[in-house]
Amino acid sequence: MTDKYKPKHIPSIKGTKDILPDEARKWQKVEASAKRIFELYGYREIRTPVFEATELFEKGTGETSDIVIKEMYTFTDKGGRSLTLRPEYTPSVVRAIIENRLNLKPQPMRFYFMGPMFRYDKPQKGRYRQFHQIDIEVFGEEDPAIDAEIVQMADFFLKNLKVKDTKIVVNSVGCKECRPSYLKKLKAAAEKEKRRLCENCRRKMATNPLRIFDCKIEGCRDTAKNFPKITDSLCVECETHFHQFCSFLDLFGITYEIDPRLVRGIDYYTKTTFEIVTSKLGAQDAILGGGRYDEMMKDFGGPDICGIGFAMGMERLLDIVPGEEDKQEFVYVVCMGEEAKGAGMKLAKRMREAGRETLIEYRERSLKNQMARANKLEASWVLIVGEDEVKRGKYQLKNMKSGEQIEEAEENILKIIRDKSF
Ligand code: AMP
């Protein structure tokens, strides 16, 4: 056989990972908790396609954002269209609202979403090329109370998952009225300190100077500490909004820190921005980030409706959710012989119909071997179905925790298993 025909393993793509069954349980738990809590606040799920027209993200996420400049998975389809695997969710939701005229329904609209995102970033711990986000969007509510409510909801969600050592950081990035004059001041300050900034920050000076605050290089961070603060340059409307937002956080008893240098990596933010960070994840410390995007819907040719939301990284969150695994209770059916196998299969079917997880394995094994297997899998009960039991119509049921064993007819077994009364 030449090498060409040798079966070969095809590995996964760098920056992607498999979520194996043990871990998937934890994902399900987090997703179920998100769904439950968000629905308590009136959010409803929205699902949009994984790929969209490239233009949607160029316009929505912003042409000067790192995502659009270097991180998009863009390809041309067979019809010659340029498509992009979504790097974030908000532009898709905005598109869906306009396209489906959801804005004609009562406002505010509250949506949530969970699913994969794609960014061609340098893979490392906490940073993947396919990663997952839980996303929240509210459209049509100007009141800063909603800004505080979604921060409180995120905080409640994390507390519910027993996540500890987190910090809430908030800021305002102003609006199209007050930001331009601030950017001028910032540019002038950066120009003076140009020599102390990295190449990347010097490029940002021309394209989007706010982003200098995002730089992770120590020297740039130190230099940027002395740059003017945006919170000193807010217009009256933005300042009032920010002040009220903070008072509502106080009202909820939320502890937070104001960081005037908190800017987010995406172009569209106005007024409120916030992040929840953790001390447990090293360099990739942001679990979630969000803020307002009051101009976005209008910029997409839609109605003039303001928006706010956040996106939470599932992989990072899963890393810090304490992992006590809740084992599902289940029945293991032990069958001895061909006739018993048929009876066991029927019993298993009925127990599943009664809502109890039931495992039956078809490989020939001795009773001892099957019991050992049930033990290893941590079955809660074992139902023993042998030829003799089938003849008598009565089966042995063993409670694996207490070690007790009873003999009962089929109907009783079903009742006991359903009610967990043994
Ligand atoms: P962003 O959409 O950039 O504001 O990110 C929101 C959240 O998504 C971040 O706080 C992270 O938790 C998570 N996140 C962003 N990029 C990645 C990535 N490449 N890999 C894993 N998680 C990510």
Residues whose N, C-alpha, C, O or C-beta is under 5 A from the ligand:
A	BS01	AMP	E88 R119 D121 G126 R127 Y128 F131 A286 I287 L288 G289 A311 M312 G313 R316
